[in-house]
Amino acid sequence: MTRIVFYSAQFLPYLPESCQVNPGAYGFELALWLSNALIRFDIVTSYPLRP
């Protein structure tokens, strides 16, 4: 398994650390930032759809 660790003030948690499901892991914040960045290139994202 590959693990990437980086630090950035752009991915601060929306909820306090004690409320995080996985403390120290902010995948939602990263996904939201990426989604907002992609929309500038007319690439629309959404939540995964269930079959």
Secondary structure by P-SEA (a helix, b strand, c coil): cbbbbbccccccccccccccccccccaaaaaaaaaaaaaaacccccccccc
